[in-house]
Amino acid sequence: MKKALLLGDQKEFGQSLTRKISKTGYKVRCTRSLKKARKFKEEQEPDVILFAGKIGVNSDGTFYFEL
């Protein structure tokens, strides 16, 4: 079975997305924790990683992630 990791903090959106992805044959793991996401990524090697949050660029050119 293929594995997906969903990282984000919007509970209802995450649950809805998990149901939809699961119907396509993926086992989905959801988390709000970067530490847990990293551990899952290293141990389970998911086929896809989804981020449900805001991504942007700071004035100095670095990226930011907002859960």
Secondary structure, DSSP 8 states (H G I E B T S, - for coil): -EEEEEEES-HHHHHHHHHHHHTTTEEEEEES-HHHHHHHHHHH--SEEEEESEEEE-TTS-EEEE-
